[in-house]
Amino acid sequence: MSDHSPKPTVVIAGASGFVGSALGPRLKDRFRVVGLSRTARANAAFDEVRSCDLFSLLEAERALEGAQYAVYLVHSMMPSARLTQGRFDDLDLICADNFARAAARAGVQQIVYLGGLLPASGALSTHLASRAEVERVLASRGTPTTVLRAGLVLGSGGSSFEMLRRLVQRLPAMALPTWTRTPSQPVGLDDLCESLSHVLGRTEHFGGSYDVGTPRPATYEEVLRQTAELLGRRRFFVRVPLLSPGLSRLWVSLVTGAPRALVGPLVKSLRTPMVVDERRRLRIPGREPQDMRAALAAALEQAAASTPHAFVGSRARGERDLVRSVQRMQLPASWNAERAAHEYVNWLPRALGGFLSVMHRSDGAVEFRLAVLRLPLLVLSPAPARSTPDRQLFYLTGGALARMRPGGRPRFELRQVLDNHTLLTVVHDFEPRLPWWLYRCTQALFHAWVMSRFGRHLAASDLSSHQ
């Protein structure tokens, strides 16, 4: 690259996290660095910060305009609305699929993804299975994807590291359940950022998957003991055989202040050995990874007094009383999202036994009505310009059950992911008109029940097609 040629643009999703904030300055000598954030506040770590909600495909497309490269550091373990129906791994799929679709549309040359170390054998925890699914989704739209797999990241501001640090600082004595003897291989934040920088933009790494970590494995007990030693704290550790992951989640959350929604999946994944496969280790010429003690010392030296970004719930970030609901179901063979959308509209009044009726308006909108009173409850307007056979989008444009605000974009979509065999049905940014307490115990439960029945209906349709 000549001194006068413009730098290629790299977009970092997850820029407000501790890895993204540390990575941005490291890339500035080679790239024009754009950070993505829901709040688009200026940040000296980036040349530009763009506002982006990755649950919106439209916003993802706008955010990736002009990008040659992209880094994906997002993990949706925390609720994204006041009410979030659905599992975090399903939410992860939506964000990753939006990013992959937007990258393909923008002509991005490479996506670099930070995933999790995977065990050589055995069942994956929900957390690690989600990381593996995101790998597949990011690579499914045609953009060359480079995956770096890491375990515990030792760095100031990291949620897992901060939980370990607070446990050691706040507990003079600590019970060590069996999962603390699980072998793991953490990585220092500096080594991780150097690895991400190294593979970015280098064609020889396009499509590759690599493990990163310290030279040797260590147990979580060893990490805790080393942390106490480096902090100069005398701590008593007692091994116990009885403390379950559920109880561990409770006491870790109480002691550290981390939300249970964040702690639970992480603790469950700690039962799985997460060590580097030396055959897949990323090797950077002239650089050796830090050992655990050195990486841990550097992280503790830089440890900030502020609360990690992941510890702050969405309500604390100023979210309105919005709803996001996602359900995962299997598509019948040869079906696509377009056919599933038509089936849903026709199936619903039959499934509810005449309690609900559907009226197709001349403008293409669909009204769901209370049959007795002929009262429109919800109105869905199709968005053909934003829909494809594998993704059907409808905007919620009225009805007695919806609160419509200027600038709001409540919507319903059906999309195919994971090699197009899985269907996600998603409600985004819905604001109920009912009082919140009444909505929670009526309409919210009813919607979840209806979508569960629709999933069973699709499964039965798939079964009958094979008989």
HELIX and SHEET records of a PDB file:
HELIX    1   1 PHE A   18  LEU A   27  1                                  10    
HELIX    2   2 LEU A   57  ALA A   63  1                                   7    
HELIX    3   3 PHE A   88  ALA A  106  1                                  19    
HELIX    4   4 THR A  126  ALA A  139  1                                  14    
HELIX    5   5 SER A  159  ARG A  170  1                                  12    
HELIX    6   6 THR A  178  ARG A  181  5                                   4    
HELIX    7   7 LEU A  189  VAL A  199  1                                  11    
HELIX    8   8 THR A  203  HIS A  205  5                                   3    
HELIX    9   9 TYR A  220  LEU A  231  1                                  12    
HELIX   10  10 PRO A  245  THR A  256  1                                  12    
HELIX   11  11 ARG A  260  SER A  269  1                                  10    
HELIX   12  12 MET A  292  GLN A  302  1                                  11    
HELIX   13  13 HIS A  309  PHE A  311  5                                   3    
HELIX   14  14 SER A  314  ARG A  317  5                                   4    
HELIX   15  15 ALA A  337  ALA A  351  1                                  15    
HELIX   16  16 PRO A  384  ARG A  386  5                                   3    
HELIX   17  17 TRP A  436  CYS A  441  1                                   6    
HELIX   18  18 GLN A  443  SER A  465  1                                  23    
SHEET    1   A 7 GLU A  48  SER A  51  0                                        
SHEET    2   A 7 ARG A  32  SER A  37  1                                        
SHEET    3   A 7 THR A   9  ALA A  13  1                                        
SHEET    4   A 7 TYR A  69  TYR A  72  1                                        
SHEET    5   A 7 GLN A 110  GLY A 116  1                                        
SHEET    6   A 7 THR A 145  ALA A 150  1                                        
SHEET    7   A 7 SER A 209  ASP A 211  1                                        
SHEET    1   B 8 LEU A  83  GLN A  85  0                                        
SHEET    2   B 8 VAL A 323  GLN A 330  1                                        
SHEET    3   B 8 THR A 422  PHE A 430 -1                                        
SHEET    4   B 8 ARG A 411  VAL A 417 -1                                        
SHEET    5   B 8 ARG A 391  GLY A 398 -1                                        
SHEET    6   B 8 LEU A 375  PRO A 382 -1                                        
SHEET    7   B 8 VAL A 366  LEU A 370 -1                                        
SHEET    8   B 8 LEU A 356  HIS A 360 -1                                        
SHEET    1   C 2 VAL A 153  LEU A 154  0                                        
SHEET    2   C 2 VAL A 187  GLY A 188  1                                        
SHEET    1   D 2 ALA A 173  LEU A 176  0                                        
SHEET    2   D 2 PHE A 236  ARG A 239  1                                        
SHEET    1   E 2 PRO A 183  SER A 184  0                                        
SHEET    2   E 2 ALA A 218  THR A 219 -1                                        
END                                                                             
